[in-house]
């Protein structure tokens, strides 16, 4: 709802006008379902492209809102991908996860990682090549998220870490 000075009062429906229809073309044909509050963002476009869904935005649409049907279809495609990747244990990673910028690490740290995990690289790799190769390896390491988070919370609450335990064990041995 607009007040008399033209500013939004925040009371209007976030879906926009009731007559707005989905902005997508489904296999070349414009969707006629009512648009919801989900927008066709760059991230969703990337998922649509990667999953080869036959969806595209209508160039004549004046908004980027999609219907709940297409929203669910895209989310389902994303979920199927995650499930397949974890079951197959493939080297392909989920693009929704944030990336770690390994380039910010020192070259010696990258080399230690390379040596520890026995990652093969060209002998004369520069820092950019080394960080890219290590990132590819890093993404393939399987994680048990629930177990790791539980252990992390335990360590934070108990105010200790593995390094403290190793140092105290080696100090007691001497």
N, C-alpha and C positions, 0 to 999 in steps of 0.2 A: 504494500500500500504506500502511496506517496503522500507526504504531508504538503501543506500549502507552499512551502519553499522549494519543492521539487526534489528533496532528498528522500531516500528510502527509509522507511521506519522499521524495516526488518520483519514486518508482519506478512509479507507476501510469500506465496508458495515458492520454494526453491526450484520447482520444476519449470517455472516460466508459464507462458500462456497455455491454457488448456488445449488450444487448437494446434500446438506444435507437434509435428510428427517427426519420427526418427530421421536423422540426416543421412542414413546409410543406403547404399545400393547393395542389394543382396543378389549376387550373380547377375548384375546388370539391371535389376529391377528395383525401383524405389520402394522402400519399406513404408507401409501405411499405418504402422502401430504408433500409439502415442509416445512421445519422447519422455523419458524419465529425467532424473537429475545427473545421470552419468554422462560424462563428455568423452568424445573420441580424441583422446590425448595422444601424444607422440608414443608413449609407452604402449598404449593399446594398439596403435598402428603397427608398432614393431611386432607385437604378439600376432596380429592378424597376418602380417607378412611372413613371419617365421613358420606359422602353422598352416600357411597357404589357404586361409579361409577366403572364400570368394566374396569379400566385403570391401567396399570402398566408400569414401564420402562423396555425396552428391554435390557437384560443383554449384548447383543452383540453391542449395540449402543456405539459409541465413544464420544458422547456428550449428553447433557441433554436439548436440545432445542426442543420445541413442536410447532406444527402447529397452525395456527390461529383458525382452527376449534375446536381443543381440548381446546385451551385457552378460547374461547367463551363459550364452553360447561361447563367448570369448573367455569367460572365467573357466568354463568347463575344459576348453582347449588348453588353457594354461595348466590346470590341475592334472590333466592326462599326461602332459609333457613331464611334469615333475615326477609323477608316479612311474612312468616308463623309464625315466633316467635313473631313478633310485633302484628300480628292480633290475634293469639291465646293467647297472654299474658302468654306464658309458662315460666317455671322456667329455661329453658335451655338458656344459654347465647351464644352470638356470640364469637367465639374464636379469631377473628381477633382483638378484642379490647384489649388494654393494661390492664394489671392487676395492682392493687394497692397493695403494700406490707404492709398489715396491721400488720404483725409481728413486724415491726419497731416502731409501736406505743407502748406507755406504757400500762401496764395491766389495770391501772385505767381508761384510755381512752377507752379501749376495753369494760370494764365493764359498763362505762357510756353509750356507744353506745347500749350495750345489754339491759340495763335498759330502755333507751329511746324508743327503738323500740320493747321492750318486746320479745326479741329473747330467745327462750328456749334452755338451755344448761345443761349439767350435772353439778351438784353442785361443784364437785371437778375438773373442767376443768383447765388444765394448759394453758399457754400463747399460745402455738402452736394450741391446740384444740380450744381455744376461737377465735383466729384469723381466723382459717379455717371455723368455724361455722358462724362467722360474715361476712366473705367474701361471703359465699353462700347466706346469706341474702342480702348483699350489691348488689350482681349481679341481684337480683330479683326486685330491686326498679326501677320502670319505670321512664324514664326521657323524658322531652320535650326539646330536644337539641336546637331547634331554639329559644324557649322562654328563656331558661337559658342563651344562648350565648348573646342574645339581652340585657337581664337584666344585665349580667356581663359587657358588653361593656358600657352600660349606667352608671353603678356604677363606673367604672374606669374613664370614662370621667367626671362624676360629682364629682369625688374624695370623695366618701362616701361609707358607707356600712351599713348593717342592725344594726350592733352593735353600730355604731355611732348614728344612729337614736334612738335606744332604750335608750342609755345612756343620750342623750340630753332630751328625753321625761321624763325620771325619774328624771333628775336634775331640770327640770322646775316644776315638780309636788311638789318638796320639798321646 
